[in-house]
């Protein structure tokens, strides 16, 4: 499989709804509307394993994933987090950039979550597929049900702003794959096998997404 389906899965998750980070794994900084030094990206644990996209999908679908919210410095990230809260998956790294897998909290008002807190993920709503592999996971959190009317517009705005502020990205190399068609819809897990098949179909078995045209509505992708 191009996504490494047989990657090892993480054992059971913490049941805590919002757990402070362990000492040394990144400061549980203040809730920060700004983007100064206190809001910078926490250190990346070097010992965390790399996992493929398909393995990450299965980990989330099995209920074994948590994320932490970031407030990265700089105007570029300030513009993105003004659209939707942004963070990273705890415990797993993406080989495309060597950092933890990125998550987007679409469906919630921006800046509505605290930084430095680990939130259990309840569902995967979709994936922003980016050529090169630096994909973004659109997730829902336990206790924070997403507003369906916000998800599409926030993802659309995020993708366009991401492409605008990342010179090496082009809209033709990005696609949003929604899992609503599998019955997840941000409210519960879909069928992991069907999701794996959908991922492979969307990338043609190459790991690269099809185009997201300027005038295409997200729900039609």
Residue, then its C-alpha position, 0 to 999 in steps of 0.5 A: x500500500x502507498x500509505x503503509x497500511x501495516x504500520x504499527x498502531x498506538x495502544x489505548x488512549x488517555x481518557x482525559x478530556x483535556x490533559x496538561x502536557x508532561x514536563x519537558x514536552x512543551x510549555x503549557x503556554x497561556x491562551x494567546x490571541x497573539x503570535x509572539x515568542x510565548x506562542x511559538x511552536x513547541x519542541x518536537x520530540x525526536x523519539x516519536x515514530x513516523x506514521x503514514x497517512x493511512x496508519x494515522x487514519x486508522x489510529x484516529x478511527x480506533x479512538x487512539x489519538x490526541x492533539x494539542x493546539x498551537x499559536x505559531x509566531x508570524x503573520x502567515x500563521x496568524x492569518x491561518x489560525x484566524x480562520x480555524x484553530x490549528x495544531x498537531x497530533x501528539x505522538x506521531x510524525x509525518x515523514x514529509x516534513x519530519x514534524x508531528x502530523x498537522x490538524x485543523x479544528x474546522x467547525x469551531x470558532x477560531x481561537x476557541x481552544x486553549x494551547x498547551x492542553x491535549x484534547x482527545x480526538x473523536x473523529x476525522x472529518x477529512x484530509x487536506x491532501x497536499x502534493x509532497x505529503x504534508x497533509x492536514x488532518x481535519x478533526x473533531x474533538x471530544x466535547x466540542x462537536x463541530x458546527x457543520x455549516x462552518x466546516x466547509x467554509x473554514x477548510x476552503x478559506x484555510x486551503x486558499x490562505x495556505x496556498x497564498x502564504x506558502x510560495x511552493x504550494x499551488x491550488x492545483x496540488x491541493x485537494x480536500x477529501x471529506x469523509x462525510x460520504x462514509x457516514x462519519x460527518x464529524x460525529x463518529x468513526x467511519x469504516x476504516x477499510x472504506x476510508x483507506x480505499x477512499x484515500x487510495x482512490x483520491x490519490x490514484x495510489x500515488x500519494x498525490x491528490x487530484x486538483x482543487x479547482x478555484x470554483x469547485x465547492x468542497x462538498x462536491x470533492 
